[in-house]
Amino acid sequence: MAVPKRKTSVSRKKMRRSHHRISGVNIAEDKKSGEYKLSHHIDLKSGYYNGKKILDV
C-alpha cells in the first residue's frame, strides 16, 4: 500500500484543485428586445433564434 512520505502542502493542494471551479453561465443580450437570454437558445417571448422566427407566440 502506498503511503505519502510528506504532508501535502496547502499550496500544492489548491493547485491540484484549481480546475474544479464552477464555470460561468453563457448569457447574451438579445439584439431585438435587449433582454438577457442563454446563447444558442430560442427567445421564448419573441420566438426568434439567430434572427429568424422559429416559434409563433
Secondary structure, 3 states (H helix, E strand, C coil): CCCCCCCCCHHHHHHHCHHHCCCCCCEEECCCCCCEEECCCCCCCCCEECCEECCCC
